[in-house]
Amino acid sequence: MDGKEHDPGDAVPPGVAVQTPEALSEEDEKVKEKLEHLGDGKTPG
């Protein structure tokens, strides 16, 4: 390498990544909410 820090995962070629992510399911939303509150000292719901 040329001495510069470079992670090949930093760039995503066009057409590889989705433009609009799929909506989360109800179960996924619950998991997301729990993860967002993890460690904040609060119990969700």
Helices and strands as residue ranges (DSSP letters): G 8-10, H 26-37
